[in-house]
Amino acid sequence: HEIFLGSIKALLSDLEIKLKSIMKDETLSAEVLLRKVLRLLAASCEENKKLYNVLLNYLMQLKKSGIDTNERVRRRTIRLRHLMSTILIKGIQNKEFKDLNVKDLNEILYGLLEAGMFRIAVLNQNNISEIDNALNTVVDSIKMWQNHIPFFRQFSVRVFFETWYLEFCFSKPYLLYIFAEQLAQDV
């Protein structure tokens, strides 16, 4: 029991050190920061497969004995949730991410990481590349689309018309907004 708890503490301490070193890099955007943190956590799931198998059995034993496993897990992961919330808040404040509910986003991201642990521990998968892809999709979906405007500003309106078909613009409403903003600046 003590050896197991010591292993988990060592894993979490090692993860925390790596996460803090990523967080110290102030040159990284919130998006890059979030992607690095999520990739590190997903990689940790893959690298510690045996530990997660033991952890699953341990939690099942605790649950059978009537102990609140949710509280125990939450206590061990509160710093991780706070770290992800900090990144999300930074991204929202810097207008890199949409102004969405941070708690809900955190639940989505953390839930995907938990799904990765489940696949490793229960389904016996050796990698969680699908979870990694899903995490990247979530990050892509919360990005502010205005971040793409500088790319379009390098073109004149004429080039924009020659490059993009209106049918495509109508299928992507944000492109119409970008086009309208570009047109207003060129006039």
N, C-alpha and C positions, 0 to 999 in steps of 0.2 A: 504494500500500500504506500509506504513512505517513498520507496524507489520510484514508483509510478508517479506520485505527485511531484517528486523532484524532477523527473523527466519532463513532465508537462511545464513545470515552472522554468526549467532550463530552455525549453523550446520557445516559450512565450517571451522570456527575457532576451534570447537571441533575436527573435523576430522584432521585439521592441527596439533593440539597438539598431537593427538594419532599417527599420521604419523611420526612426529618428534621424538617421544619417540622410535618408532620402528627403525628409521634411526640411532639413537644414539648408538644402540647396535652393536659395532664393531666386536663382535664375530660371527655375522651372515654372512653367505655367501650371495652373491648377489642373488642367486637363492632363498634361504629361505626368504631373505628380500623382494624380488619381490612377492613371494607367499603370505607373510603376508600382504603386502600392498594391493594387489589385493583382498584378502579375506576380509580385513577390509572395503574396498570400496564396495564390493558386499554386505556385511552384512549391511552397512549403507543404501544401496538401500532398502533392505528388511525391516529394522527397521523404515524407514521414508516414508512409502508408501503414507500416507495422504499428506505429504508435497510435494512429487513428483507429486501427482495428482493436487494439487493447482499450483505447478510450471508449469506444462504443460498448464493449462488453462491460467495462467499469460502470458506465452510465446506466446500462440496463440493470445491473445488479443494484445500484443505488435506487433506481426507480422501483424495483421489486420490493425493496425494504422500506418504501414509503418516503424516501427523501426527495425533496423538491430539486430535481435535476436542472430545471430551467434557471432557478436562482443560482445554482453553482456555476453553470455555464456562463450566465450573464455577468457574474462577478469576475470571471476570468477574462471576459472579452470586452468589458466596459471601456478600457483604454483604446482598443481597436475601433470601437464604434465612435468614440469621441474623436479619434484621429480622422476617420473618414468624414465625420460631420464637419470638422475644421476645414478639410480640403474642399468639401462641397460649398461651405459658406464663403470661403475665399473665392471660389470660382463664380459664385453668384454675385458677390460684391464687385468683382473685377469684370463683370458682364461677360465672362467666358461661358457660364452655364445659365440656362433658363432659370427664372425665379420660381422654382418648384419647392414643395415641402421637403425640407432636408431630412426629416425623420422618415418619411416615406421612401425617399431615395436610398437612405441608409439601409432600410429594411430590404429593399430590392437587392442591393449589392451584397449585403450580408447573407440574404437568403440564397443567392446564387453561390456564394462561397460555401455555405452549409450544404448545398446540393452537391458541390464538388467533393466535400468530405464524405458525404453519403455514398457517392459513386465509388470513391476510393475504398472506404471501409466495408460497405455492404455489397456493392455490385462487383467488387474486385477489379475495377478498371485500373490500368496502370497510368493513364494520363487523363486529364480533364480538359482537353483542348476545346471541346464543345462549350464548356463553362467559360473558358477563357474568351472564346468568340462572343458568347452572350454578354459577358462583362463589358467587352469592347463595344458591343451594340448599344448597351445602356449608356455608356459614356458618349458615344456618337449621338444618341437621341437627346441627351440633355445639353449638348453644346448649343450655344447661341449661333444662329445662322448668320448673324451680322458679321461674324468673324471672317466670312468669305467675301465681304464687300471690297476690301482693298484689292483683292485679285481682279475684280471687275473694273476697278477704277483706272487700271492701266490701259484700258481699251476706250476708243472713242465710241460714240453711239453708233456710227456707221459700221464699225468693226463688230460691235455687239450684235447688230441686226444680221450681218453676214455670217456670224458664227453660230448664233442661236436661232432656231426656228420658233415661231410663235406657238406652235403646237406643244413644243417641249416646255415653253414658259408657262402655258396654261395648265400643264400637268404638274408643275412645281410652282405653287403660288408665291413662295418666297423669292423666286427668280423675277417675278413680275415686280415685286417690291424693290429689289435690287436695281432692275432696269429703270423703274420710275425715279429712284434716287439718282441714278447715273444721268438720266435725261435732264433732271432738274439742275444738276451741277454743270452740265455741258452747255446749258442755255444761257 
